[in-house]
């Protein structure tokens, strides 16, 4: 199955309809979520982002908390993905569970560390007059649902305990403003490039938008060419893919550092690592990105599928050592020499594919 944002595709509201419709080849985000909620034997709840996205959370007894799961992106436990990776300007994210008569919760605190910022408060005030009013509305909805619930007292007490612990975590997370664990640094991958760009969900590859909404750019921004695919005109022998990675001293402009079949396609910026991903069968340029550091570049390269050619140009001075996780990610390239790359201003992988 694959996802599409096309408006003319009818939305299927019930899991059995989606599964039985064998003629369908294109699916919407919400339909993925309906299938997961209906077929998953784990305890799940529906998550609705007011800035137009949906996913699920799965309860973990081992961790004693809800875990993020996005079927369209194929990501689990990446709560920083939307704000830190995609660059979404979040407002409210609401969890809906169907156990008993149902339960509602504001879980924005799991997916944002900017709730206390002026910009996010302004966005939230477009939905509710104040935080207290928003909390009161949710409390009234839950009180109404509980009056019709057939849950045992023990089970209701357990759900109340979970909700209380969750609120404590959200409060501490907003006070600290820091994300726990590894941060997600990539933009959205589902949907067409034009659609993702229109929604401003491409991210910047570094998560530089992760700071406070009121802060200026911290200097770690990177560049990219917003193209879904470039198919440079091949030479006489169409089976030959010509890749040229020039040295730093001969580069006239940022795009000149990597040339694929005559097309200048690097997205380099000063003091950065430019990476171009090429399909090894056709010579089609699939992605062109630049990164401010080797760790963010390695994170990106680690996600690149097999049967791709990687062309890199490093205009990066001063980085002569890497931590172990970054080294492991870059080991996919084979024979990668950071010292050589930093010294010469380029690293060539013209003949190798991953």
Secondary structure, 3 states (H helix, E strand, C coil): CEECCCCCCCCCCCHHHHHHCCCCCEECHHHHHHHHHHHCCCCEEEEEECCCEEEEEEEECCCCEEEEEECCCCEECCCCHHHHHHCCCCCCEEEEECCCCCEEEECHHHHCCCCCCHHHHHHHHCCCCCHHHHHHHHHHHHHHHHHCCCCCHHHHHHHHHHHHHHHHHHHHHHHHCCCCCCCCCCCCCCCCHHHHHHCCCCCCCCCHHHCCCCCCCCCCCCCECCCCCECCCCCCCCCCCCEEECCHHHCCCHHHHEEECCEECCCCCCCCEEEEEEECCCCCEEEEEEECCHHHHHHHHHCCCCCEEEEEEECCCCCCCCCHHHHHHHHHHCCCCHHHHHHHCCECCCCCEC
